[in-house]
């Protein structure tokens, strides 16, 4: 799991409180580039559509 900025516990996951900042979006994209395996690149692209 990745928790950035202001977060709160919501069961077994974290929810972002408010909007993602430009820095949050950049950090998420960099994290996705470094941790998502090549065979899941389609899933990474779907996530990037929502950022």
N, C-alpha and C positions, 0 to 999 in steps of 0.2 A: 504494500500500500504506500501511497505517496500522500502526505498531508502538507499543504503549503498555506501560509498566511493564517488568518483567523479560522480555526476549525473547531468543531465540537464532536464529541463522541455520539454516534447514532447507531447503537447496536454494535455490530462488529466492524463497522466502517466509519470513516470520517466524512462529514459534510462541510463544504465550504460555506462560510457565512459571508454573504455579499458577493460582489463581482470579483472576477479575477483581474488582477492588475497586469500591466504589460510585462512586468518582471516575472509574475507567476506564470504567464503564458510561455514566456521564453524558457523558464526553468522546466516546465512540463515538457515542452518540445525537445529540449536537450536531453532530458531524462528518457523520453521515449526513444530517441535516436540511439541512446547507449544501451538500453536494456531490452528492447523488443527484438526477438530473433527475426531473421529475414523472412522465414515462412509465415510470420504473422504481420508482415508489413501492411497487408490489406486492413487489418484491425487498427493499426497505428494511423492509417490515412483517415479512417472513419472518425477516430478521436480528434484528429487535427481539424476535421470539418467543423466541429463544435467549439473549437478554441477561438 
